Amino acid sequence: MAECNFAEWTSERIVRQASFISLRRDKPAREIGREKPGKPAAEGEGTPAKASRAKQAGKIGKTTKATVAGEAKMKRKQQDAEPLKEGERVAGVRISHPARIIDKSIGFEKGDLVRYFERIAPWLLPHVKDRPVALVRAPEGIEGELFFQKHANRLSIPFVTSHEGLDPGHPPLITLDSAQALIGAAQMGTVELHTWNAVASNIEKPDRIVFDLDPDPALGWERMIEAAQLTRELLTELGLRSWCKTSGGKGLHVVVPLARHAGWDDVKAFAQAAAQHMAATLPDRFSAKMGAQNRRGRIFVDYLRNNRGSSTVAAFSPRARPSMGVSVPIAWDELPDTTGGAQWTVENVHERLQSLGADPWADYAGTKQRITREMRERLGLNGK
């Protein structure tokens, strides 16, 4: 018996877009049956906030999905002088099938995806340049089959840079170092960009640690805010500055910039020790073990993002999920006012950028920190 995430049941009673989580040995298989959605709460039930959300959802429910998608599409096309045409070139890249639907829930087309990467390039490029990237491609839209690509193999993507020998035994790793490369990736149906914790020019020395805070879906967002703040407090106590961004999905990422000094094994061991310390100190809030059964009522502090070859969704990358949330950097004093990991989407992230008085990560790139012997000892690593 296995536990999996999946998008939906098909009419043939097959699960769609399934992903394995873990094997389950805590109950007999005969107790497992197909779950059905519960009855929604009547208007006015629960807290005022929940009642308000339910009322708002009810209003949306009275409008067809086609109308919502059409209004969103109209809004975007009012912003664009002209929709992209078949074969039109953007930043030197020929765009095919611009009207292909990427996310039908918001009427988002491939042409919109190309325009998104074109406009977001000045903010996105500093987070991906010279950094090996893994692509999540959705050539038939996010409801179709998704492809995860981290090497320059059979599919040629315009303007990408290939790096031979960085991943022994595999084809070259790739980086996206220009706006043209971002457009080229969009032309090939790329929705998500996931980056390594090191740059291609110094691949064996990570320049950051990422703590991916992954919640039990049943938890309220206030618990996520608390978790990120507690993670920051631990790192500050150890002597490390950290920055925060939304994941574009359900969680938050706490990122620690590093000088390129320690190797992969040392950085991962430190991240693991920090996660385990949090889980041991506050076991009712945190878990350092993978698997949905280990984070019931808690938040999994995913330190495995710090392996060599592992990657994390890049800042300003969309996610291949309905409404297409975007991972967005935030300042720590903004965190209490956030409402979710997908608060910003491809449709409203421009409002976020227009409202910024200053870059919330302005000091990030210039911050060089080392993991010291004292830090390791305080986390029980015995000075290793």
MOCOR-V980902 format. One record per residue. N is the residue number from 0. RES is the residue in three letters. PSI is psi as a letter, one per 30 degrees, with the letter a starting at -180 (999 if undefined). OMEGA is omega in degrees with one decimal (none if undefined). NEAR is the number of other C-alpha atoms within 8 Angstrom. Layout:
((N/RES/PSI/OMEGA/NEAR) (N/RES/PSI/OMEGA/NEAR))
This chain:
((0/MET/k/-177.2/6) (1/ALA/l/173.0/8) (2/GLU/k/-177.4/9) (3/CYS/l/164.8/9) (4/ASN/k/174.8/8) (5/PHE/l/-174.2/9) (6/ALA/e/-175.9/8) (7/GLU/l/170.4/7) (8/TRP/k/174.2/9) (9/THR/l/178.5/8) (10/SER/f/177.5/5) (11/GLU/g/179.8/5) (12/ARG/h/174.7/6) (13/ILE/k/179.0/7) (14/VAL/k/-177.0/10) (15/ARG/k/178.3/9) (16/GLN/h/-178.8/8) (17/ALA/k/173.4/9) (18/SER/k/-176.6/7) (19/PHE/k/175.8/8) (20/ILE/e/-178.9/10) (21/SER/l/171.2/9) (22/LEU/k/-178.3/7) (23/ARG/k/178.4/8) (24/ARG/g/-172.9/6) (25/ASP/f/178.3/4) (26/LYS/l/179.6/6) (27/PRO/k/-177.4/7) (28/ALA/f/-177.2/6) (29/ARG/f/179.2/5) (30/GLU/f/-173.6/6) (31/ILE/k/175.8/6) (32/GLY/l/-179.9/5) (33/ARG/k/-179.2/4) (34/GLU/l/177.9/4) (35/LYS/k/179.7/4) (36/PRO/k/176.9/4) (37/GLY/l/178.5/4) (38/LYS/k/-179.7/4) (39/PRO/k/179.7/4) (40/ALA/k/177.2/6) (41/ALA/l/-179.3/5) (42/GLU/k/179.3/7) (43/GLY/f/179.2/8) (44/GLU/l/176.2/8) (45/GLY/a/-177.9/7) (46/THR/l/177.2/7) (47/PRO/e/-179.6/7) (48/ALA/e/179.6/6) (49/LYS/e/179.3/9) (50/ALA/e/179.4/12) (51/SER/e/179.2/9) (52/ARG/e/179.8/8) (53/ALA/e/178.9/9) (54/LYS/e/179.0/9) (55/GLN/e/178.4/8) (56/ALA/e/178.2/8) (57/GLY/e/178.3/8) (58/LYS/e/178.4/8) (59/ILE/e/-178.1/8) (60/GLY/f/179.4/7) (61/LYS/f/178.1/6) (62/THR/k/-178.8/8) (63/THR/l/176.7/8) (64/LYS/e/-179.6/7) (65/ALA/e/179.1/6) (66/THR/e/178.8/8) (67/VAL/e/179.8/11) (68/ALA/e/-179.4/13) (69/GLY/e/179.5/10) (70/GLU/e/179.0/8) (71/ALA/e/179.7/10) (72/LYS/e/179.9/11) (73/MET/e/-179.8/8) (74/LYS/e/179.5/8) (75/ARG/e/-176.0/10) (76/LYS/f/172.8/10) (77/GLN/e/179.1/7) (78/GLN/e/179.3/6) (79/ASP/k/176.5/7) (80/ALA/e/-179.6/6) (81/GLU/k/173.3/5) (82/PRO/l/-180.0/7) (83/LEU/k/178.0/7) (84/LYS/l/177.9/7) (85/GLU/k/177.6/8) (86/GLY/f/178.9/8) (87/GLU/k/179.9/9) (88/ARG/k/174.5/8) (89/VAL/k/-177.4/8) (90/ALA/h/177.5/7) (91/GLY/g/-178.7/6) (92/VAL/k/177.7/11) (93/ARG/k/-175.6/9) (94/ILE/k/176.7/13) (95/SER/k/176.9/8) (96/HIS/h/-177.7/9) (97/PRO/f/-178.5/12) (98/ALA/g/179.4/7) (99/ARG/k/-177.5/10) (100/ILE/k/174.0/11) (101/ILE/e/178.0/14) (102/ASP/j/-176.2/15) (103/LYS/f/-178.6/8) (104/SER/f/178.7/10) (105/ILE/g/179.6/12) (106/GLY/h/-175.0/12) (107/PHE/k/-175.6/13) (108/GLU/l/178.5/12) (109/LYS/e/176.5/15) (110/GLY/e/176.2/13) (111/ASP/e/178.4/10) (112/LEU/e/177.3/12) (113/VAL/e/179.5/11) (114/ARG/e/179.2/8) (115/TYR/e/-178.4/9) (116/PHE/e/177.7/12) (117/GLU/e/-175.5/10) (118/ARG/e/-175.1/7) (119/ILE/f/-173.8/9) (120/ALA/e/-178.8/11) (121/PRO/e/179.6/8) (122/TRP/e/-175.0/8) (123/LEU/e/-173.0/12) (124/LEU/e/178.7/12) (125/PRO/f/-178.7/7) (126/HIS/f/-177.7/9) (127/VAL/f/-173.3/14) (128/LYS/k/179.3/10) (129/ASP/g/-177.5/10) (130/ARG/k/178.3/14) (131/PRO/k/-172.5/14) (132/VAL/k/170.8/15) (133/ALA/k/-175.8/13) (134/LEU/k/168.4/13) (135/VAL/j/-175.0/14) (136/ARG/k/179.1/13) (137/ALA/i/-174.6/15) (138/PRO/f/177.7/11) (139/GLU/g/-178.0/11) (140/GLY/l/-174.0/12) (141/ILE/f/175.8/12) (142/GLU/f/177.0/6) (143/GLY/a/-179.4/8) (144/GLU/k/178.1/10) (145/LEU/k/-179.5/9) (146/PHE/k/179.3/8) (147/PHE/j/-175.3/8) (148/GLN/k/178.3/8) (149/LYS/f/-179.3/10) (150/HIS/l/174.8/10) (151/ALA/i/-177.4/11) (152/ASN/b/-171.2/7) (153/ARG/e/-173.7/4) (154/LEU/k/179.8/5) (155/SER/k/179.2/6) (156/ILE/k/-176.7/9) (157/PRO/k/171.0/9) (158/PHE/g/175.6/9) (159/VAL/l/176.7/11) (160/THR/k/179.4/8) (161/SER/k/-177.7/9) (162/HIS/j/-179.7/10) (163/GLU/k/168.3/8) (164/GLY/f/-178.5/9) (165/LEU/f/179.0/9) (166/ASP/i/-171.5/9) (167/PRO/k/179.2/5) (168/GLY/g/-178.5/5) (169/HIS/l/173.5/7) (170/PRO/l/-176.0/10) (171/PRO/k/167.9/13) (172/LEU/l/-177.0/14) (173/ILE/l/171.0/14) (174/THR/l/177.2/15) (175/LEU/j/-168.5/15) (176/ASP/g/-177.7/11) (177/SER/l/175.4/10) (178/ALA/e/178.2/12) (179/GLN/e/179.1/11) (180/ALA/e/176.9/13) (181/LEU/e/178.1/12) (182/ILE/e/177.8/14) (183/GLY/e/177.8/13) (184/ALA/e/178.4/11) (185/ALA/e/177.8/13) (186/GLN/e/178.4/13) (187/MET/g/174.6/9) (188/GLY/g/-179.8/12) (189/THR/k/176.5/13) (190/VAL/e/-175.5/14) (191/GLU/k/174.2/12) (192/LEU/k/178.7/13) (193/HIS/k/-174.2/12) (194/THR/l/174.3/13) (195/TRP/l/176.5/13) (196/ASN/g/177.2/14) (197/ALA/l/177.0/13) (198/VAL/l/-176.4/12) (199/ALA/f/-177.8/11) (200/SER/f/177.3/5) (201/ASN/i/-165.9/8) (202/ILE/f/-175.3/9) (203/GLU/g/-180.0/7) (204/LYS/j/179.9/11) (205/PRO/k/178.7/16) (206/ASP/g/174.7/11) (207/ARG/l/168.3/11) (208/ILE/k/177.3/13) (209/VAL/k/170.8/13) (210/PHE/j/-179.7/12) (211/ASP/j/-178.4/13) (212/LEU/j/-171.6/15) (213/ASP/j/-170.8/11) (214/PRO/l/160.5/12) (215/ASP/k/-177.3/12) (216/PRO/f/-178.5/5) (217/ALA/f/-176.7/5) (218/LEU/k/175.6/9) (219/GLY/l/-176.7/6) (220/TRP/f/179.4/8) (221/GLU/f/176.6/6) (222/ARG/e/177.1/8) (223/MET/e/177.4/13) (224/ILE/e/178.9/10) (225/GLU/e/-177.6/8) (226/ALA/e/179.5/11) (227/ALA/e/179.3/13) (228/GLN/e/178.5/8) (229/LEU/e/176.8/8) (230/THR/e/178.1/10) (231/ARG/e/-178.9/11) (232/GLU/e/177.7/8) (233/LEU/e/-178.8/8) (234/LEU/e/177.6/11) (235/THR/e/177.9/10) (236/GLU/e/178.1/7) (237/LEU/f/179.5/8) (238/GLY/g/-177.5/7) (239/LEU/k/173.0/9) (240/ARG/k/-178.7/9) (241/SER/l/178.9/11) (242/TRP/l/-174.3/13) (243/CYS/k/171.0/13) (244/LYS/l/173.3/12) (245/THR/l/-178.1/16) (246/SER/f/-171.3/14) (247/GLY/f/178.3/17) (248/GLY/c/-175.9/11) (249/LYS/f/-169.5/11) (250/GLY/a/179.3/14) (251/LEU/l/175.0/14) (252/HIS/k/172.3/13) (253/VAL/k/-170.0/15) (254/VAL/k/-178.8/11) (255/VAL/j/176.7/11) (256/PRO/k/-178.5/14) (257/LEU/l/163.9/14) (258/ALA/l/-179.3/10) (259/ARG/i/-173.1/8) (260/HIS/e/-177.8/8) (261/ALA/l/177.2/10) (262/GLY/l/-176.8/9) (263/TRP/e/-175.7/12) (264/ASP/e/-179.4/7) (265/ASP/e/-179.2/8) (266/VAL/e/179.0/13) (267/LYS/e/180.0/12) (268/ALA/e/178.2/8) (269/PHE/e/179.8/11) (270/ALA/e/178.7/12) (271/GLN/e/179.7/11) (272/ALA/e/178.5/11) (273/ALA/e/179.2/9) (274/ALA/e/-180.0/13) (275/GLN/e/175.6/10) (276/HIS/e/178.8/9) (277/MET/e/-179.2/12) (278/ALA/e/179.9/12) (279/ALA/e/-177.8/7) (280/THR/e/-178.8/6) (281/LEU/i/-174.7/8) (282/PRO/f/177.1/9) (283/ASP/f/-178.4/6) (284/ARG/e/-171.4/10) (285/PHE/l/170.9/13) (286/SER/k/176.0/15) (287/ALA/g/-179.9/12) (288/LYS/k/178.6/7) (289/MET/l/175.6/8) (290/GLY/k/-177.6/8) (291/ALA/e/-178.5/9) (292/GLN/f/-179.5/5) (293/ASN/f/179.2/10) (294/ARG/g/176.6/15) (295/ARG/j/-178.0/8) (296/GLY/g/-176.1/9) (297/ARG/l/179.4/13) (298/ILE/k/178.0/15) (299/PHE/k/175.9/16) (300/VAL/j/-173.5/12) (301/ASP/j/178.0/12) (302/TYR/f/-176.4/13) (303/LEU/f/173.6/8) (304/ARG/f/-174.5/11) (305/ASN/g/171.0/14) (306/ASN/l/170.3/9) (307/ARG/k/-180.0/7) (308/GLY/f/175.8/5) (309/SER/l/-176.7/10) (310/SER/l/179.7/12) (311/THR/k/-179.0/9) (312/VAL/k/-175.7/11) (313/ALA/l/173.8/12) (314/ALA/k/-179.7/11) (315/PHE/g/172.4/11) (316/SER/k/170.9/12) (317/PRO/l/173.9/14) (318/ARG/k/-178.1/12) (319/ALA/i/-178.6/10) (320/ARG/l/-179.9/8) (321/PRO/k/-176.2/9) (322/SER/f/171.2/9) (323/MET/i/173.4/13) (324/GLY/l/-178.2/16) (325/VAL/k/174.6/19) (326/SER/k/-170.8/19) (327/VAL/k/174.4/11) (328/PRO/k/177.9/12) (329/ILE/l/172.6/12) (330/ALA/l/-178.1/10) (331/TRP/e/-179.6/7) (332/ASP/f/174.0/5) (333/GLU/f/-172.4/8) (334/LEU/e/-178.1/9) (335/PRO/f/-178.3/6) (336/ASP/f/178.3/5) (337/THR/l/-176.5/7) (338/THR/f/179.2/6) (339/GLY/l/-179.3/9) (340/GLY/f/178.0/14) (341/ALA/h/-179.5/14) (342/GLN/e/177.7/10) (343/TRP/k/-176.8/14) (344/THR/l/176.4/13) (345/VAL/f/-177.7/12) (346/GLU/f/-175.2/7) (347/ASN/g/-177.3/8) (348/VAL/f/178.0/10) (349/HIS/e/177.7/8) (350/GLU/e/176.3/7) (351/ARG/e/-177.2/9) (352/LEU/e/179.9/7) (353/GLN/f/-176.1/6) (354/SER/f/-175.6/6) (355/LEU/k/171.9/7) (356/GLY/e/179.9/4) (357/ALA/l/178.6/5) (358/ASP/j/-179.0/6) (359/PRO/f/177.6/7) (360/TRP/g/-173.9/10) (361/ALA/e/-176.7/7) (362/ASP/f/-173.5/6) (363/TYR/e/-172.2/8) (364/ALA/e/-178.4/8) (365/GLY/g/-177.7/5) (366/THR/j/-179.9/9) (367/LYS/j/-176.8/8) (368/GLN/l/176.7/8) (369/ARG/k/171.9/8) (370/ILE/j/-174.3/9) (371/THR/l/176.2/6) (372/ARG/e/-179.4/8) (373/GLU/e/178.4/7) (374/MET/e/179.9/10) (375/ARG/e/-178.5/14) (376/GLU/e/-178.6/11) (377/ARG/f/176.9/8) (378/LEU/g/175.8/10) (379/GLY/g/179.0/7) (380/LEU/g/172.4/10) (381/ASN/h/173.3/6) (382/GLY/g/-178.0/7) (383/LYS/999/none/6))
